Amino acid sequence: MGEDIRKITLIGGTTKSGDKETIERLEIHKGDIITLVGPTGSGKSELLSDIEQLARGDTPSNRAVILNDGELNRWGRQMVAQLSQAMNFVLDMPVEDFLELHASSRGTSNNPVIEEVMGLTNSLSGEPIDARDNITSLSGGQSRALMIADIAVISDAPVVLIDEIENAGINRLMALEILSAKGKIVIVASHDPLIILMAQKRIVMHNGGMFKVLERNKQEGEILKKLIVMDNELSALRDTLRRGGSAGIAGAAVNCRVQAHEADGGDH
Amino acid sequence: MKFVTVAGPPSSGKTAVLIHTIRHLLEDGTKVVVGKIDCLGTNDGEKYQKLGIPVIVGLSGDICPDHFYVPNLEVIFNWAKEKSAHIAILETAGLCHRCAPAIKGCLAISVVDNLSNIDVPQKIGPMLSTADIVVITKGDIVSQAEREVYRRKMELINPGAEILEVNGLTGKGSLLLKTSIMQAADVDTITGRELRSSMPACVCSYCTGEKRIGKSFQLGYIKKIEATETKGGGG
């Protein structure tokens, strides 16, 4: 939609103490997933905010953010989609009406889009939702799943800025995959090892500045594989326990396997 | 001098947005003064004073704050000129939503928030449709979808307006607002200029302090509801 975003260039500014940022220049390309890491207060949200505002040395960080080769000096309409933990749905209406309202506001009103969002939502969320459910009655995890699917399908912005995808019983890995599909640029501030290592590249924030850029190394790649297994086990365990089942251990302690239990009819 | 009016429903974030924006203006060395019109009481004046700028507060008391606003425009304009301001910002009370304070030839800003009912844009019609800039606040706490739907509603009501999203807490977006304010035309005088939307007729006995209910106490411009039931109104 609209102009193509091929790359975002970050030009380093200053840290909170006024020193030059260690990273002087960083290019983020179409299709990249970048994570921002660092303790609270290290400047992750500020960096997201600089990108959102297309800072040009005029924000507290003195950073500049350049789109493509500088031919765009403002984000076009609906080029950036955002997701943060603080976001909630406030409109009071059934999910399908809501999606239709959103789709029609973007001039893409049709049923396949709504079905696609519902399908993605339900594959992300452990607890399926019905299109006729009221949007304000959804659980935290269901809302988050719906927001992510909606951003991926209906908003379809070329740049997605995320301030933490919390572990609210949704498949975070699939969420990132869905969001980064179609060559988007996805930038995620996170404290979650799984999310951090999902990205090939991460920016380490320190004292308000971009301190260094790390690429995921081989060992971290192995750790990621383990984390994915652990995360799947954790999800399965959560599901089993929530449905009234019992869990057991087979083999080594790490190899925790969850015994399927047919306490209820199952959702799928 | 640029003369800027700011309108918007109560608690939409007018003052918060302005404080961040004025900070940016002051950093550039721009001289800013603020007028605040309210009804019964406000501590917004003190919030602006903390920025170290001249502030004038007008309380309308018994009078409709918008009717109070118009006759005082010259007073505020002339005061701002005396203070040799580059920019005078006038924040209005924004109460009943019947009126819009926008003035022809002067930059008009309206502030609305993402939390309000989806039908609010229709309810506050002129305030939105006469604005040059519509600022939408509280985008950090609603979904991307709602921000987009809301923005679209604004575009439909006021296709010509510049729409800016500003966070009143962090000030995110206020830089763009500053830039737009700096692009506004300078005006030499306010006298003889026109409002973009008319004020309500407002000369009945209750305007002048009458409290008693009943036909015999009602003098002046009185309009009655036609006592016919709205369709679909139940039993």
Interface residues (C-beta under 8 A of the other chain):
Chain A: S49 E52 Q53 D58 T59 R74 Q78 A81 Q82 L83 S84 A86 M87 N88 F89 V90 L91 F98 L99 L101 H102 S105 R106 S143 M147 D150 I151 I154 S155
Chain B: H24 N114 L115 I118 D140 I141 V142 S143 Q144 A145 E146 E148 V149 R151 R152 K153 T170 K172 G173 L175 L176
